[in-house]
Amino acid sequence: MQTLWYVSFFMEVIMLDSVSELAKLFKERENQGIYSPMIGSIIELPVVRIRLGDKIILDDSHLTMCVMLQHNEEYSDIGREVVLLPYADGQNFIVIGVIQ
């Protein structure tokens, strides 16, 4: 009888730990951080390519433009920094401005 009680208690402890772990995972998923602006650098025009950090390069398929980037004989935005706003779980970005 005592062995059965011990096994039952042990199973309840494991089950409670599993439920707590599942609750933690749900809570982490719900508390996503808010999106905040990021800074990128224009590396290619007229086909837009923007470097974000050291390893990420964004192209037209990842970007929605709110500003017109320029590249002509008189003036070029290549090398300038832009403000990016992430959306779609950080997979796409809105280019909201060029830093002066």
Contacts in CASP RR format, 6 or more apart in sequence:
PFRMAT RR
TARGET T0000
AUTHOR 0000-0000-0000
METHOD contacts of the structure
MODEL  1
MQTLWYVSFFMEVIMLDSVSELAKLFKERENQGIYSPMIGSIIELPVVRI
RLGDKIILDDSHLTMCVMLQHNEEYSDIGREVVLLPYADGQNFIVIGVIQ
35 85 0 8 1.000
35 86 0 8 1.000
35 87 0 8 1.000
35 90 0 8 1.000
37 83 0 8 1.000
37 84 0 8 1.000
37 85 0 8 1.000
37 96 0 8 1.000
38 52 0 8 1.000
38 83 0 8 1.000
38 84 0 8 1.000
38 85 0 8 1.000
38 86 0 8 1.000
38 93 0 8 1.000
39 81 0 8 1.000
39 82 0 8 1.000
39 83 0 8 1.000
39 84 0 8 1.000
39 99 0 8 1.000
40 50 0 8 1.000
40 51 0 8 1.000
40 52 0 8 1.000
40 53 0 8 1.000
40 81 0 8 1.000
40 82 0 8 1.000
40 83 0 8 1.000
40 84 0 8 1.000
41 50 0 8 1.000
41 51 0 8 1.000
41 79 0 8 1.000
41 80 0 8 1.000
41 81 0 8 1.000
41 82 0 8 1.000
42 48 0 8 1.000
42 49 0 8 1.000
42 50 0 8 1.000
42 69 0 8 1.000
42 77 0 8 1.000
42 78 0 8 1.000
42 79 0 8 1.000
42 80 0 8 1.000
42 81 0 8 1.000
42 82 0 8 1.000
42 98 0 8 1.000
43 49 0 8 1.000
43 50 0 8 1.000
43 51 0 8 1.000
43 57 0 8 1.000
43 78 0 8 1.000
43 79 0 8 1.000
44 78 0 8 1.000
45 69 0 8 1.000
45 70 0 8 1.000
45 71 0 8 1.000
45 76 0 8 1.000
45 77 0 8 1.000
45 78 0 8 1.000
46 71 0 8 1.000
47 59 0 8 1.000
47 60 0 8 1.000
48 59 0 8 1.000
48 60 0 8 1.000
48 63 0 8 1.000
48 65 0 8 1.000
48 69 0 8 1.000
48 95 0 8 1.000
49 57 0 8 1.000
49 58 0 8 1.000
49 59 0 8 1.000
50 57 0 8 1.000
50 58 0 8 1.000
50 63 0 8 1.000
50 82 0 8 1.000
50 84 0 8 1.000
50 93 0 8 1.000
50 95 0 8 1.000
51 57 0 8 1.000
51 58 0 8 1.000
52 58 0 8 1.000
52 84 0 8 1.000
52 93 0 8 1.000
58 84 0 8 1.000
58 93 0 8 1.000
62 91 0 8 1.000
62 92 0 8 1.000
62 93 0 8 1.000
63 92 0 8 1.000
63 93 0 8 1.000
63 94 0 8 1.000
63 95 0 8 1.000
64 92 0 8 1.000
64 93 0 8 1.000
64 94 0 8 1.000
64 95 0 8 1.000
65 94 0 8 1.000
65 95 0 8 1.000
66 94 0 8 1.000
66 95 0 8 1.000
66 96 0 8 1.000
66 97 0 8 1.000
67 82 0 8 1.000
67 95 0 8 1.000
67 96 0 8 1.000
67 97 0 8 1.000
67 98 0 8 1.000
69 77 0 8 1.000
69 82 0 8 1.000
69 95 0 8 1.000
69 98 0 8 1.000
70 76 0 8 1.000
70 77 0 8 1.000
71 77 0 8 1.000
71 78 0 8 1.000
77 98 0 8 1.000
80 98 0 8 1.000
80 99 0 8 1.000
81 98 0 8 1.000
81 99 0 8 1.000
82 95 0 8 1.000
82 96 0 8 1.000
82 97 0 8 1.000
82 98 0 8 1.000
82 99 0 8 1.000
83 95 0 8 1.000
83 96 0 8 1.000
83 97 0 8 1.000
83 98 0 8 1.000
83 99 0 8 1.000
84 93 0 8 1.000
84 94 0 8 1.000
84 95 0 8 1.000
84 96 0 8 1.000
85 93 0 8 1.000
85 94 0 8 1.000
85 96 0 8 1.000
86 92 0 8 1.000
86 93 0 8 1.000
87 93 0 8 1.000
87 94 0 8 1.000
END
